[in-house]
């Protein structure tokens, strides 16, 4: 391809050829990328939509995510709005609060567990 270039009021006619793209340099020898360790829960959390005797006595996950922290314990009395646990999804933490006041009968997840939206996290007495 021929181009006409003007530099300091002098006109130059140049011929330009497209070169092959440069190759990317290889990583240094001894540099290895390894996958991160993943914790697999011993028992999976109950599936979303699993049958429950009384739907008013459970707290379901509003989102899919990883359990970061469980702040409540079985047998603990809680009030509506108390934080039960913390979920992380897309690098954001979400506080999961008690939908009702009452006593916790069972917590179905542990820190590090992966949960799907709709999974039963906590059951109340």
C-alpha positions in Angstrom: 0.0 0.0 0.0 1.4 3.4 -0.9 1.0 6.4 1.3 1.8 10.1 0.9 3.2 11.7 4.0 4.1 15.4 4.5 6.8 16.4 6.9 8.0 20.0 7.3 6.2 20.8 4.0 8.1 18.1 2.1 5.9 15.3 0.5 7.2 11.8 0.8 5.7 8.8 -1.0 6.1 5.6 1.0 5.2 2.0 0.5 3.8 0.2 3.6 3.4 -3.5 4.1 1.4 -5.2 6.8 3.5 -7.3 9.0 2.5 -10.5 10.9 1.2 -9.8 14.4 3.9 -10.2 17.1 3.8 -13.4 19.2 3.1 -13.0 22.9 6.1 -13.9 25.1 5.8 -17.1 27.0 5.7 -17.0 30.8 9.0 -17.5 32.6 10.1 -21.1 33.1 8.9 -22.5 36.4 5.8 -20.2 36.5 2.8 -22.5 36.8 -0.8 -21.5 37.3 -2.7 -23.8 39.6 -6.4 -23.9 40.3 -7.5 -22.6 43.7 -8.6 -25.1 46.3 -12.4 -25.6 46.5 -14.1 -26.7 49.7 -16.8 -29.3 49.1 -19.4 -29.6 51.9 -19.7 -33.0 53.5 -23.5 -33.0 53.0 -25.0 -30.8 50.4 -27.6 -28.2 51.5 -31.2 -29.2 50.8 -32.3 -28.5 47.2 -34.3 -25.4 46.5 -38.0 -26.2 46.7 -37.4 -29.2 49.0 -40.7 -30.1 50.8 -41.0 -28.6 54.3 -43.7 -29.3 56.8 -44.4 -25.6 57.6 -43.1 -23.1 55.1 -43.7 -20.3 57.7 -41.1 -21.9 60.0 -38.1 -21.8 57.5 -35.7 -19.2 56.2 -34.7 -19.8 52.5 -31.8 -18.3 50.6 -32.8 -15.3 48.5 -29.7 -15.8 46.3 -27.1 -18.3 45.2 -23.8 -17.9 47.0 -21.3 -19.1 49.5 -21.9 -19.1 53.3 -19.3 -16.7 54.8 -20.4 -16.7 58.5 -23.2 -18.3 60.6 -24.1 -16.0 63.5 -26.9 -17.9 65.0 -27.0 -21.3 66.8 -29.6 -24.1 67.2 -31.7 -23.4 70.3 -31.1 -19.6 70.2 -34.1 -17.3 70.5 -34.1 -14.6 67.9 -36.2 -11.7 66.9 -37.5 -10.7 63.4 -34.7 -9.0 61.5 -31.8 -10.5 63.6 -28.9 -11.6 61.4 -28.7 -15.4 61.1 -25.9 -15.7 58.6 -23.9 -14.0 55.9 -23.8 -15.0 52.2 -21.3 -13.9 49.6 -22.3 -13.6 45.9 -20.4 -11.8 43.2 -17.9 -10.4 45.8 -20.7 -8.8 47.8 -21.8 -9.9 51.3 -25.5 -10.2 52.0 -26.9 -10.4 55.6 -29.6 -13.0 55.9 -32.1 -12.0 58.6 -34.7 -13.9 60.5 -38.1 -13.7 58.8 -39.9 -14.4 62.1 -39.3 -14.3 65.8 -38.7 -17.7 67.5 -36.3 -20.4 68.4 -33.9 -21.9 65.9 -34.4 -25.6 65.5 -31.8 -26.4 62.9 -29.2 -24.7 60.8 -28.7 -26.5 57.5 -25.4 -24.9 56.3 -21.9 -24.2 57.5 -19.3 -21.5 56.6 -17.9 -22.3 53.2 -21.0 -24.2 51.9 -22.4 -23.3 48.5 -26.1 -22.7 48.4 -28.7 -22.2 45.7 -31.4 -19.6 45.7 -34.4 -21.1 47.5 -32.5 -23.6 49.6 -33.6 -23.9 53.2 -30.9 -22.3 55.4 -32.6 -22.4 58.8 -35.6 -24.1 60.4 -37.5 -22.7 63.3 -39.4 -24.5 66.1 
